[in-house]
Amino acid sequence: MKSFYISLLLLTLNTFTFAQNHKAFIYGTVTTAERPVAFTSIFIEDSPEGTTADLDGKFKLEVTPGAKTVIAKMQGFRVIKKEVNLEEGERLEVNFTLVEDALGLDEVVVSATRNRVERKTTPVVVSSIKPRILNATQSLSVADGLNYSPGVRIETNCQNCGFTQVRLNGLDGAYSQILLDSRPIFTSLLGVYGLEQIPTNIIDRVEVVRSGGSALYGSNAIAGTVNIITKDPVINTWEVGSNLAIIDGDALDRNVTFNTSSVADDLKSGVTIYGTYRNRESYDANDDGFTEIVELRNTTVGGNAFFKPNERSRISLNLNAIREYRRGGDRLDLAPQFTDITEELDHDTFIGGLDYEINSKDFTNKFQVYTSASYTNRDSYYGGLGGARTRQDSIVANNAFGNTQDLAWVNGAQYTKNFKNNDVFTAGAEYNITTTEDNIPGYNRLIDQSVNSAGAYAQYEWKPTDRFTALVGSRLDNVTVDGDYTIGGIRRNVDVSQTALSPRLTLSYLLTEELRLRGGYARGFRAPQAFNEDLHISSVGGEQQFVILSDELDSEFSNAFTGSINYSKTQNLLQLDFLLEGFYTALEDPFTIVSTGAVLPNGSILEEVRNGESSNVFGTNFEFGVSPNPEWRFQLGGTLQKTEFENPQVLFESLGAPGESDIVIDEFVRVPDLYGYLNATWLPSEKFNVDLTGTYTGEMVVPLVISDTGFLQLNNVDPFLDLNLKLETHYDFNDDFMVTLSGGVRNMFNSFQDDFDTGAGRDSDYVYGPNLPRTFFIGIKFGKFH
């Protein structure tokens, strides 16, 4: 019996030794030139073998022997590959020194295909705005930084409330699908003020997909998709920051932020918590007593958390609460009903989401379910005495208070299959519920709207060779709109149920290792409903201006075509990137706001949404970036485009008053033919950097309502060049405490609009150009934030 146990022990030891001899080991450390890089992914190319570096950047990987390509990948750094040849039982040290990915060529994005892919290899062009550029431009909110991407332009549309919207490829905000963490919960109401409500300290990056390349996120993404991705816990950090800005030496803008993240040692759970408080004073550019920049107070708190039950599954949770107050007009120290003009908004917004994903054992199949929602309760005041002091005016002013309740809830599931030949199949379904009730009893104004959308999508990414990729997909949506729209004695309703198929085709071909061609087509549609502009109320001639839907409004359809050439090269320390992208979008029965000239019994002015003339938007986006070494980087981008109606479009409909006639246009208003941006950075060391950034807005036509007559005139406005300079210095006291000091000037040459309409009867929508005059700022940030 004793000999039996000895034999069994020897057999066990022999088996263990045999198994060990059929394995090899790679170990090492991942660092930059100055410090270790925690949580870097280390894996073998075309193999499931992989691991993650620990908090000190150290890793150990067990692999099968043979010739291998070892890859180190970390978001924000260039991908590094090393060739090794391992024998059985060999232990090989492989160290990696990472270099910052200055131009984002190796960045992983999610907005192109609804899956994680490298930006430079995805068949759909994706632009990414990262915290580096948001910091360089001293952007406090999303609205401040979105201009730094080709085809994107943020414009302010009201002196009284600061309404902003994002234009993609020349189309207004309602044509863009704004996503928060890849979920379509950014409603039309949030689209009015929401871009200025989301602070940049909570943002990991913003991904922009232009034109119809993003159809899988929704058929109404005609102009494109802006995906705002908030910060996930990655490493253990904490920071507190504060900024003070002085607007034209007059108004103060104060901002305080905090961020903290904690990740478990086993990397199976983590949480990040963030918050911001902003207090901006109002600014009057022309000393007429009325604001051009509104008073603003914003408090945002939120967080993201994840838990991995095992290596193949992950549960993610995100929660955000936003409280924002804004007010513009005159005499902000009085109650709004005692002023000539006031627009006052008090938003209380909650946003949350829960995701669960699970992978198969070989990570070739992934299933994901999610639910996300946003809810906003808004108290509003749009009114005033209009410069008069009669009893009737006082009654109207006292009745201008309103309330809006807005809910968006999306539920979905997605399945992804990765094949051995690198093909990818993606399919999913979503159900969206959006309800909006906007009520101002004093004006007999009501928008009571419910939009339910059930959608299913499928996409196949076919890669027959290493150079060619075809992305074929489609989305089927059934949209039901039930809406009642009332203003004064006018009532309209929409009761629509429509099913539409939105196909998408994208082709990509790699001519050389550096040169890639892309082309695509997408179909889109929008069902009749109240969009961003319809939920905003402006003032003209001291009276409020309302928008209402016309009778028998038909759905709007679009056909979008794109083509691009992209040259990207990394050689030693040099990075070079050039993109030239052409686009053509044809709109059928587009929703168009027409100034009717009609005046309601309460004195309010009426605009109407109608199906306009078919129109075309076409042009070129371009972007050039170069980083000869980590010390220098330069980017220049912009858009050259043309917009046109196939037949003249009525913009102002005259009622036949003497000397008046209809105003018709043959191209879009408020859209310059040329606009763009630049940013240049000098980083002589990790302790100091200089950023020069700026935007250019070309000539355009902007409508102005003449307050005395209510008639509309079209003004050709001059171009603007808005340049910013920021200097920043860093002090590292130890590994757990650093301090950053910064200062600079925005719009240093004070390129700012100088012909604002004035007085109580002004057209508050006559706003264009940069959103700030010359503004000096200083800031401090301290904590552990490497």
FIDREN-277607 format. One record per residue (C-alpha): residue number from 0; x, y, z. Coordinates in pm, whole numbers, plus 32768, in hexadecimal, padded with zeros to 4 digits. Layout:
<rs>
   nr    xx    yy    zz
  NUM     X     Y     Z
...
</rs>
This chain:
<rs>
   nr    xx    yy    zz
    0  8000  8000  8000
    1  8121  80E8  8054
    2  81B8  80B7  7EFB
    3  8065  810B  7E63
    4  805D  8262  7F0B
    5  81C5  82A7  7EA6
    6  8171  8251  7D3E
    7  803C  832F  7D47
    8  8109  8452  7DD3
    9  8213  842B  7CC8
   10  8106  841C  7BB9
   11  806B  855C  7C3D
   12  81B7  8612  7C4B
   13  820C  8597  7AEE
   14  80BE  860E  7A67
   15  80EB  8766  7B0A
   16  824D  8782  7A81
   17  81D4  871B  7926
   18  80C3  8825  7931
   19  81BB  892D  79A4
   20  82AE  88D1  7890
   21  819C  890D  778F
   22  816D  8A73  7804
   23  8242  8BAD  77FB
   24  8231  8CF0  78BD
   25  824A  8E5E  785E
   26  8272  8F5E  7972
   27  82D2  90CC  7983
   28  826B  9230  79D2
   29  81A5  9336  7910
   30  8214  949D  7940
   31  8227  95EE  7899
   32  8371  96A8  78A4
   33  8319  971E  7A05
   34  8227  962C  7AAF
   35  817F  94D3  7AA4
   36  8036  94AE  79EA
   37  7F39  93E3  7AAE
   38  7E32  9300  7A11
   39  7ED3  92F0  78B7
   40  7E50  91CC  77E8
   41  7F61  90D2  7788
   42  7EFB  8FC3  7692
   43  7F70  8EE3  7578
   44  7EFF  8F47  741C
   45  7DEC  8E65  7389
   46  7DD9  8DA2  74CF
   47  7CFD  8D9F  7609
   48  7E39  8DA7  76E0
   49  7E50  8EEE  779D
   50  7E64  8F9F  78EB
   51  7E5C  90F9  798B
   52  7F77  91B6  7A32
   53  7F4F  91FA  7BA6
   54  7F59  9349  7C5D
   55  80D5  9354  7C35
   56  80C8  9306  7AC1
   57  814E  91A3  7AF5
   58  80C1  9075  7A3F
   59  80F6  8EFF  7A17
   60  8064  8E39  78F6
   61  8062  8CC1  78C1
   62  8069  8C63  774E
   63  809C  8B3B  766A
   64  8201  8B27  75DD
   65  8258  8BA3  7481
   66  8272  8CE3  73BA
   67  8188  8DEC  7449
   68  8129  8F59  741F
   69  80FB  8FF7  7575
   70  801F  912F  7578
   71  8002  923E  7683
   72  7ECA  9315  7664
   73  7E4D  942E  7741
   74  7D52  953D  76E8
   75  7E0B  9684  76AB
   76  7F52  95DF  7647
   77  7FD9  954E  7504
   78  7FB9  93D8  74D7
   79  810C  9327  74F4
   80  8157  91D3  745D
   81  8288  90FA  74A2
   82  82EC  8FB5  73F9
   83  8368  8E98  74D7
   84  83BD  8D28  74A9
   85  838D  8C52  75E0
   86  83FD  8AF3  762D
   87  8352  8A08  771F
   88  8383  8A72  7887
   89  8434  8BB6  7827
   90  83FE  8CF0  78F7
   91  8432  8E2C  7827
   92  8433  8F94  78A2
   93  8385  9086  77B3
   94  8363  91F1  7820
   95  8292  92FA  7773
   96  82C8  9472  7771
   97  8186  951A  76FF
   98  8175  965E  7639
   99  8042  973E  7641
  100  7F5A  9714  7517
  101  7F55  9889  74CD
  102  7E6B  9873  739E
  103  7D94  9755  741C
  104  7DF0  9669  72FD
  105  7DE8  9534  73DC
  106  7CB7  95A2  74A1
  107  7B9A  94AE  74D6
  108  7A3E  9535  7482
  109  78DE  94A7  74A4
  110  7802  958C  73D2
  111  785E  9508  7278
  112  77D5  93A6  728B
  113  7740  9393  73ED
  114  7872  92C3  7448
  115  79D0  9316  74C5
  116  7AB9  9345  739A
  117  7BF5  9408  7350
  118  7BA1  955C  72BC
  119  7C9D  9544  71A1
  120  7C17  93F2  7129
  121  7AA1  9427  714D
  122  79E4  9437  7000
  123  7928  956D  707A
  124  79DC  96B8  70B4
  125  79D4  9710  7227
  126  7A5E  9852  72BA
  127  7AB2  985A  742A
  128  7AC4  9984  7515
  129  7B8F  9924  7645
  130  7BCA  99CA  779A
  131  7D17  9A4B  7718
  132  7C6D  9B38  7620
  133  7B54  9B8C  7715
  134  7C5C  9BF3  7811
  135  7D27  9CB3  770E
  136  7BF6  9D7F  76A6
  137  7B8D  9DC2  780F
  138  7A3E  9D1D  77C3
  139  795C  9D11  78F4
  140  7839  9C65  7844
  141  7806  9B88  7715
  142  7788  9CB6  7654
  143  78DD  9D60  7674
  144  79AB  9C47  75D9
  145  78E0  9BA9  74C2
  146  795B  9CA1  73BC
  147  7AAA  9BE9  73B1
  148  7A39  9ADC  72BF
  149  7A02  9AF6  7145
  150  789D  9B3B  70DD
  151  7831  9BA2  723B
  152  77C7  9CFF  729E
  153  7726  9D72  73E3
  154  7653  9EAB  73CE
  155  759B  9F7A  74D1
  156  743B  9FD9  7466
  157  73AD  A0BD  7572
  158  7422  A1EC  763E
  159  7316  A1B0  7746
  160  7353  A042  77A0
  161  7496  9FD1  76F6
  162  73F4  9EBD  7626
  163  7508  9DFD  7572
  164  74FD  9CF3  7465
  165  75F7  9C1C  73AD
  166  75FD  9C25  7232
  167  7695  9AFD  7177
  168  76E8  9B31  7008
  169  7613  9C6C  7002
  170  74CF  9BCF  7080
  171  742F  9C56  71BD
  172  7424  9BA8  730D
  173  72E8  9ADB  72DB
  174  739A  9A15  71C8
  175  74A7  9994  72B7
  176  7487  986E  73A4
  177  752F  98CA  74EE
  178  7583  9799  75BE
  179  75EA  9784  7728
  180  76C3  9650  7760
  181  7643  95C6  7613
  182  74D5  95E5  767B
  183  73D4  96C6  75C8
  184  7348  976F  7701
  185  73AA  98D1  76A1
  186  724A  994F  7652
  187  71DB  9A7B  7588
  188  71AF  9B3C  76CC
  189  730F  9AE5  7740
  190  7385  9B4C  75E6
  191  731D  9CB3  762F
  192  7401  9CEF  775B
  193  74A1  9B9E  77A5
  194  75EA  9BD4  76ED
  195  763D  9CE5  77E9
  196  75C2  9C14  790F
  197  76BD  9AF6  78ED
  198  780F  9B58  7984
  199  7951  9AE4  78E3
  200  79EC  9A56  7A20
  201  78FE  992A  7A08
  202  795A  98DF  789C
  203  7A49  97D0  7829
  204  7A23  9831  76BB
  205  7926  98A0  75B6
  206  7908  97D1  7476
  207  7875  9870  733E
  208  77F3  97AD  7212
  209  7789  9894  70F9
  210  7674  9860  6FF8
  211  75AF  971B  6FEE
  212  76C9  9638  705B
  213  7625  9617  71AF
  214  74D0  959D  7139
  215  74D6  9474  7228
  216  74A8  9566  734A
  217  7365  95E9  72B5
  218  72D6  9644  7165
  219  72B7  97B2  71CF
  220  7434  97D0  71E2
  221  742D  9876  708C
  222  7548  996C  70C9
  223  7609  987E  71AA
  224  763E  9811  7310
  225  76EB  98B7  7437
  226  7738  97B2  7542
  227  7796  9848  7695
  228  784D  973B  775A
  229  7877  9778  78CE
  230  799D  9709  79A2
  231  79C0  95A0  7A11
  232  7A98  9538  7B39
  233  7BE9  94D2  7AAA
  234  7CED  951E  7BB6
  235  7CEE  95A1  7D1A
  236  7CE7  971C  7D01
  237  7C57  9851  7DA5
  238  7C5B  99BF  7D47
  239  7BBF  9B0B  7DA2
  240  7BC6  9C31  7CB5
  241  7B51  9D98  7CA0
  242  7B46  9E9B  7B89
  243  7AFA  A00D  7B8B
  244  7AB1  A0CD  7A49
  245  7A72  A240  7A16
  246  7995  A285  78E8
  247  7A01  A3CB  783F
  248  7A7A  A44C  7990
  249  7911  A45A  7A07
  250  7867  A30D  7A5B
  251  78F6  A1EF  7B29
  252  78DC  A07E  7AD1
  253  7939  9F9D  7BF9
  254  795C  9E24  7BE3
  255  79B7  9D14  7CE0
  256  79DE  9BA2  7C8B
  257  7A3A  9A5C  7D34
  258  7A7F  98FD  7CB4
  259  7AE2  97BF  7D67
  260  7B09  9657  7CF3
  261  7B50  9515  7DAA
  262  7B99  93C4  7D09
  263  7BB9  927B  7DC2
  264  7D0C  91CC  7DBF
  265  7C76  90A6  7D01
  266  7BE4  919A  7BFE
  267  7A8A  90FE  7C28
  268  79DD  9235  7CAA
  269  7A04  93AB  7CA9
  270  794F  94F2  7CE1
  271  7985  9658  7C73
  272  78CE  9782  7D08
  273  78D3  98E2  7C7C
  274  7832  9A30  7CAF
  275  7839  9B9B  7C42
  276  77B0  9CE9  7CB0
  277  77A7  9E12  7BC5
  278  7735  9F76  7C05
  279  7743  A069  7AE0
  280  76D1  A1D1  7AF2
  281  760B  A26E  79D7
  282  76B7  A34A  78D5
  283  7633  A476  7816
  284  7705  A4B9  76E0
  285  7670  A605  7672
  286  75FF  A6A8  77BA
  287  748E  A6A9  775C
  288  742E  A5FD  78A1
  289  73E1  A4AE  77FD
  290  74B8  A375  7807
  291  7583  A2E3  76EB
  292  760C  A1CC  77CC
  293  7518  A148  78CD
  294  7541  A111  7A41
  295  7585  9FA0  7A82
  296  759E  9EBD  7BB2
  297  75DC  9D4B  7B80
  298  7613  9C31  7C78
  299  765E  9AD5  7BF1
  300  76B0  9999  7CB3
  301  76CD  9839  7C2F
  302  7790  96FC  7C19
  303  77D9  95BD  7B5D
  304  7814  9469  7BF5
  305  7859  930B  7B75
  306  7868  91AC  7C01
  307  78EB  9073  7B56
  308  7847  8F37  7BE1
  309  7951  8E7D  7B19
  310  7A4B  8EBE  7A02
  311  793D  8E9B  78F8
  312  782B  8F7F  797D
  313  7804  90E6  79F1
  314  76F2  91B5  7A93
  315  7705  932F  7A65
  316  763E  9440  7B10
  317  763E  95B7  7AD1
  318  757C  96C7  7B87
  319  7579  9841  7B52
  320  74B4  9959  7BF1
  321  74B6  9AB9  7B5C
  322  741C  9BEF  7BF3
  323  7439  9D25  7B1C
  324  73AB  9E83  7B36
  325  73D2  9F84  7A20
  326  7340  A0DA  79EB
  327  7364  A1EF  78ED
  328  72BB  A331  7888
  329  72C0  A46E  7954
  330  72BC  A4C8  7AC9
  331  7317  A36F  7B43
  332  72F1  A3E1  7CAD
  333  7174  A3FD  7C87
  334  706D  A2F1  7C74
  335  704E  A296  7B02
  336  6EEA  A31A  7AD8
  337  6F5D  A47B  7B33
  338  7066  A490  7A21
  339  704D  A4F4  78B5
  340  70CE  A3A5  7839
  341  7136  A270  78FC
  342  717A  A10A  789E
  343  71B2  A03C  79D9
  344  71E4  9EC3  79E1
  345  7211  9DDF  7B0C
  346  726D  9C7A  7AA5
  347  7271  9B47  7B83
  348  72F5  9A1F  7AB9
  349  733E  98B6  7B16
  350  73F6  97C9  7A2C
  351  7443  965C  7A71
  352  7494  9517  79C6
  353  74DC  93A8  7A0C
  354  7594  92B8  7922
  355  75E2  9146  7936
  356  76C4  9094  7841
  357  7740  8F2F  7832
  358  783B  8E88  774B
  359  7861  8D20  76E3
  360  798C  8C59  7763
  361  7A57  8CA4  762B
  362  79DE  8E12  7620
  363  7951  8DEA  74C1
  364  77E8  8E26  752D
  365  776B  8F4A  75FB
  366  760C  8F91  7676
  367  75A7  90DC  7711
  368  7465  9161  77AC
  369  7435  92C5  7824
  370  733F  93C6  78A3
  371  7375  953E  78B7
  372  7296  9663  790B
  373  7297  97DB  7930
  374  7190  98AE  79DD
  375  7181  9A2B  79E5
  376  7095  9B08  7AAB
  377  70B8  9C6F  7A34
  378  7016  9DA7  7ABF
  379  701C  9EC5  79C7
  380  6FC5  A02F  7992
  381  6FB6  A0C4  7835
  382  6F25  A220  7841
  383  6F2C  A37E  78D1
  384  6E8A  A4CE  789B
  385  6F2C  A505  7749
  386  6F8F  A667  77AC
  387  6E28  A6CA  77FF
  388  6D85  A6FF  7953
  389  6C0F  A6DA  790E
  390  6B25  A604  79E0
  391  6AEE  A515  78BD
  392  6C64  A4EA  788D
  393  6C88  A49A  79FF
  394  6B7D  A38D  79EB
  395  6C28  A2E9  78C2
  396  6D7C  A2FE  796E
  397  6CF6  A257  7AA9
  398  6C70  A136  79DB
  399  6DB9  A0E0  792D
  400  6E25  9FD2  7A22
  401  6E33  9E6E  79A3
  402  6EA0  9D0C  79EE
  403  6F33  9BF8  791A
  404  6F54  9A88  796C
  405  7022  99B3  7884
  406  706E  983E  7893
  407  7140  975D  77B4
  408  7166  95EB  77FB
  409  721E  94F6  771C
  410  7239  937D  7747
  411  7305  929F  7663
  412  73CA  9164  7623
  413  74EF  9122  753B
  414  75A1  8FE9  74C3
  415  76FA  8FE9  7423
  416  77A4  8EC1  737B
  417  7916  8ECA  731F
  418  797D  8DC9  721C
  419  7AD4  8D2B  71F5
  420  7B09  8DE4  70AC
  421  7AD2  8F2F  716B
  422  7975  8F65  70E0
  423  7883  8FF9  71DE
  424  7709  8FD5  71EF
  425  7640  90C4  72C9
  426  74C9  90C1  7308
  427  73EB  9165  7407
  428  729D  91FE  7463
  429  7235  9339  751C
  430  70F4  93C7  75A5
  431  70EF  953D  75EA
  432  6FE5  95FF  76A6
  433  6FE9  977D  76A4
  434  6EDD  9856  7741
  435  6EDE  99D2  774E
  436  6DE1  9ABC  77ED
  437  6E32  9C2E  77C9
  438  6D26  9D0B  785F
  439  6D0A  9E88  787C
  440  6BA1  9ECB  78E7
  441  6BB6  A045  78C8
  442  6BFD  A02C  7752
  443  6B13  9F01  7727
  444  6C4A  9E4C  76AE
  445  6C61  9CCF  76C5
  446  6D3D  9BC5  762A
  447  6CC3  9A6F  7699
  448  6D8A  996F  75D5
  449  6DD4  97FC  75F1
  450  6EC5  974E  7504
  451  6EF2  95D5  7513
  452  6FF4  952F  7436
  453  7039  93BC  740B
  454  7171  9373  733F
  455  7239  9247  72D3
  456  7388  924C  7223
  457  7481  915C  718C
  458  75DB  9190  70FF
  459  76E5  90B3  7067
  460  7851  911E  7051
  461  78E5  904E  6F36
  462  7A61  9039  6F17
  463  7AB4  8F55  6DF2
  464  7C1C  8FD6  6DF4
  465  7CFB  9098  6EE0
  466  7CCA  91CD  6E08
  467  7B57  91CF  6DB4
  468  7A30  91FA  6EA1
  469  78BE  9217  6E50
  470  77CD  9285  6F5E
  471  7668  922E  6EFD
  472  754B  9279  6FE9
  473  73EC  92F8  7012
  474  7301  9375  711F
  475  7188  9344  7121
  476  70C4  943E  71F3
  477  6F57  9460  7246
  478  6F18  95BD  72D0
  479  6DCE  9621  736C
  480  6D93  9792  73B6
  481  6C64  980B  7478
  482  6C77  9982  74A9
  483  6B96  9AA9  74F9
  484  6C20  9C05  74B6
  485  6B65  9D3D  7524
  486  6BB9  9EB0  7521
  487  6AB8  9FC3  7550
  488  697E  9F4D  74A2
  489  6A39  9E6E  73AC
  490  6A46  9CF7  73E3
  491  6AF6  9BF0  7317
  492  6B2A  9A7D  734E
  493  6C04  9969  72C5
  494  6B9B  97FD  72CC
  495  6C99  973D  71FF
  496  6D0F  95D6  71F9
  497  6E1C  9598  70FA
  498  6F0B  947E  70AA
  499  704B  94CC  6FF0
  500  7178  9404  6F83
  501  72C6  94B8  6F93
  502  73D8  93F9  6EDB
  503  7548  9442  6EFC
  504  7672  93D8  6E2C
  505  77DD  9434  6E6C
  506  7910  93BD  6DAE
  507  7A7A  93DC  6E19
  508  7BB3  9383  6D58
  509  7D1B  939A  6DD2
  510  7DE8  9406  6CA4
  511  7F2E  9400  6D65
  512  7F83  93D9  6ED4
  513  7F51  9552  6EF8
  514  7E3D  95A3  6DFE
  515  7CD0  953F  6E2C
  516  7BA1  9588  6D4F
  517  7A3D  958B  6DD8
  518  78E7  95BF  6D40
  519  7785  9598  6DBA
  520  760E  95CB  6D96
  521  74FA  95E6  6E9C
  522  7385  9629  6E94
  523  72D6  96E4  6FAE
  524  7186  9772  7010
  525  70DF  984C  7118
  526  6F72  982E  717B
  527  6EAB  996F  71BF
  528  6EDC  99E4  7327
  529  6F58  9B0B  73F3
  530  70D2  9B29  73E2
  531  71D2  9C08  7492
  532  7175  9D54  73EF
  533  7002  9D1D  7433
  534  7043  9D05  75AA
  535  7101  9E4F  75B1
  536  7047  9F9A  75D0
  537  70EF  A0D9  755F
  538  7080  A244  7571
  539  704B  A33F  7459
  540  6FC2  A49E  7482
  541  6F90  A45B  75F4
  542  6EA8  A339  75A7
  543  6EE0  A1C2  75B4
  544  6F12  A0FD  7476
  545  6E7E  9F9E  746D
  546  6EA5  9E7B  737E
  547  6D87  9D90  7325
  548  6D70  9C66  723A
  549  6CA0  9C93  70FE
  550  6B7F  9BB4  709F
  551  6BC7  9A6E  6FE6
  552  6D3F  9A7B  7017
  553  6DE7  9962  6F54
  554  6F18  989C  6FC2
  555  706B  9912  6F4B
  556  715E  9828  6E98
  557  72CD  9842  6E41
  558  73D6  979A  6D6D
  559  753D  97CD  6DDD
  560  7679  9777  6D19
  561  77E0  9792  6D95
  562  7939  9749  6D0E
  563  7A8E  9782  6DAC
  564  7C01  974B  6D91
  565  7CCE  972A  6ED1
  566  7E49  9725  6EEA
  567  7EDB  96C0  703C
  568  8047  9679  7088
  569  8110  962D  71C0
  570  8288  9616  719D
  571  8369  9623  72CD
  572  82EC  9756  738B
  573  8239  97EF  725E
  574  80BE  97E0  723C
  575  800B  9864  7108
  576  7E97  985F  70B8
  577  7DD7  98F6  6F93
  578  7C65  98D0  6F47
  579  7BA2  9950  6E1C
  580  7A30  98FA  6E29
  581  7920  9952  6D32
  582  77AE  994A  6D8D
  583  7662  9977  6CDC
  584  7512  9972  6D8F
  585  73C4  9994  6CDB
  586  7293  99EF  6DAD
  587  7131  99A0  6D3D
  588  7013  9A6C  6DD7
  589  70F6  9B06  6EE3
  590  7055  9B9F  7017
  591  7078  9D17  6FEC
  592  701B  9E32  70DC
  593  6F67  9F4D  7025
  594  6F25  A0A3  70C1
  595  6DB6  A0D6  7071
  596  6D9E  A241  70DD
  597  6C61  A1E1  7199
  598  6C20  A278  72F1
  599  6B51  A1BF  73F3
  600  6A44  A270  74C5
  601  6B36  A283  75EB
  602  6C34  A337  750F
  603  6D1A  A20C  74DD
  604  6DBA  A1C8  738D
  605  6D82  A07C  72DD
  606  6E76  9FA5  7218
  607  6E0E  9E63  716F
  608  6EC3  9D1C  7123
  609  6E74  9CAF  6FC1
  610  6EFB  9BBA  6EC3
  611  6FEC  9C92  6E00
  612  708C  9C77  6CAC
  613  7175  9B52  6C70
  614  72DA  9BB7  6CB5
  615  7441  9B42  6C95
  616  7570  9B6C  6D75
  617  76C3  9B13  6CE6
  618  782E  9B60  6D25
  619  797C  9AEF  6DAE
  620  7A00  9AB7  6F0C
  621  7B78  9ABD  6F38
  622  7C67  9A7D  7056
  623  7DE1  9A82  7069
  624  7EAC  9A23  7199
  625  8020  99F9  71D4
  626  80EE  99A9  7309
  627  8261  9996  72B2
  628  82AF  992F  7418
  629  8203  9934  756D
  630  826D  9A9D  759A
  631  81A2  9B2C  7478
  632  804C  9AED  73DE
  633  7F78  9BAE  72E8
  634  7E18  9B79  725C
  635  7D4F  9C3C  715E
  636  7BF2  9BE0  70EA
  637  7ABD  9C71  7050
  638  799D  9C61  6F5D
  639  7961  9CF8  6E08
  640  77F6  9CC7  6DA7
  641  76C6  9D3C  6CE7
  642  7555  9D2E  6D41
  643  743D  9D63  6C49
  644  72C7  9D38  6C1A
  645  7259  9C99  6AD5
  646  714B  9DA6  6ABD
  647  713B  9EF5  6B74
  648  70CD  9EC7  6CDE
  649  6FE6  9FB9  6D95
  650  708B  A033  6ED4
  651  6F9B  A152  6F24
  652  6E31  A154  6EB6
  653  6DA5  A2B2  6E92
  654  6C3D  A300  6EF1
  655  6C28  A3FC  6DD6
  656  6C79  A537  6E98
  657  6CE5  A660  6DC2
  658  6E50  A644  6D5C
  659  6E6C  A4D9  6DCF
  660  6E9B  A39F  6D01
  661  6EFF  A239  6D40
  662  7070  A1FD  6D83
  663  70F5  A0CD  6CD0
  664  724E  A02F  6CE3
  665  730C  9F3A  6C09
  666  7407  9ECD  6D12
  667  7408  9E8C  6E89
  668  742B  9FAE  6F7A
  669  7520  9FAF  70A0
  670  7608  9EBD  6FE8
  671  775F  9F3D  6F78
  672  77FD  9EA8  6E41
  673  7948  9E86  6EFB
  674  798F  9E40  706A
  675  7A9E  9D89  7127
  676  7B90  9D76  7248
  677  7D00  9D59  72A5
  678  7DC5  9CEB  73D3
  679  7F3B  9CED  7411
  680  7FEB  9C6A  7546
  681  814D  9C8C  75C4
  682  81B4  9BA5  76E1
  683  8323  9BE5  772C
  684  8301  9B09  7862
  685  81FF  9A5B  793A
  686  8207  9B8E  7A19
  687  819F  9C96  791B
  688  80CE  9CB8  77DF
  689  8043  9DCA  76FF
  690  7F02  9DA7  7631
  691  7E90  9E8A  7517
  692  7D31  9E38  749D
  693  7C2A  9EE5  73CE
  694  7AF9  9ED1  72EF
  695  7A9D  9F80  71AC
  696  7937  9FD1  7144
  697  790D  A04D  6FE0
  698  7815  A13F  6F49
  699  76A6  A0DC  6F5E
  700  7545  A162  6F44
  701  7490  A1A0  708E
  702  731F  A20C  709D
  703  72B8  A334  7176
  704  7152  A38B  71D0
  705  7121  A506  71D2
  706  7073  A546  731D
  707  6FB4  A67C  72AB
  708  6F0E  A5D1  7182
  709  6F32  A45A  71BF
  710  6FC7  A443  7063
  711  70F1  A35F  701E
  712  7239  A3C9  6F82
  713  7365  A2F4  6F23
  714  74BC  A370  6F90
  715  7609  A2FE  6F05
  716  76F2  A2EC  7030
  717  786E  A2F6  7035
  718  7950  A1D0  708D
  719  79E1  A195  71E8
  720  7B32  A10C  725B
  721  7B28  A0AC  73CA
  722  7C85  A05E  7458
  723  7CD8  9FDE  75B5
  724  7E20  9FBE  7672
  725  7E5A  9EE4  77A5
  726  7F93  9EA7  7874
  727  7FA9  9D8D  796F
  728  80B1  9D1A  7A65
  729  80C1  9BDF  7B3A
  730  8162  9B8B  7C88
  731  8185  9A23  7CFD
  732  81C6  9A23  7E74
  733  81B3  98A6  7E84
  734  80FA  9788  7DDA
  735  7FBA  97DB  7E96
  736  7FAD  9957  7E84
  737  7FD5  9A3B  7D58
  738  7F75  9BA3  7D11
  739  7F26  9C46  7BC2
  740  7F0F  9DBE  7B92
  741  7E81  9E58  7A55
  742  7E26  9FA6  79C2
  743  7DDE  A04C  7878
  744  7CE6  A105  77A0
  745  7BC3  A099  76C6
  746  7B70  A160  758D
  747  7CAF  A22A  75BD
  748  7C66  A31C  749E
  749  7AFE  A354  7514
  750  7A61  A2DE  73CE
  751  78FA  A306  7442
  752  77AC  A371  73B1
  753  7781  A4EA  73BC
  754  7623  A51C  732B
  755  753E  A475  7429
  756  73D7  A4E8  741B
  757  7389  A5C8  7544
  758  7276  A620  7638
  759  7138  A577  76AB
  760  70C0  A544  7545
  761  71FD  A49B  74C6
  762  7204  A35A  73FA
  763  72AA  A279  74FE
  764  72FE  A174  73F4
  765  73E7  A261  733B
  766  7525  A1C2  73C6
  767  764F  A13A  7307
  768  77C7  A115  7322
  769  7895  A0AE  7456
  770  77D8  A078  759C
  771  78CB  A147  766E
  772  7983  A293  7649
  773  7AEB  A2AC  76C8
  774  7AFA  A1E6  780C
  775  7C22  A1B8  78F7
  776  7C31  A086  79D5
  777  7D05  9FDC  7AE0
  778  7CE7  9E80  7B71
  779  7D75  9D8B  7C6D
  780  7D56  9C13  7C88
  781  7DEB  9B34  7D93
  782  7DDF  99C6  7DEF
  783  7E57  987D  7D5C
  784  7DF8  9886  7BEF
  785  7F06  97E1  7B1B
</rs>
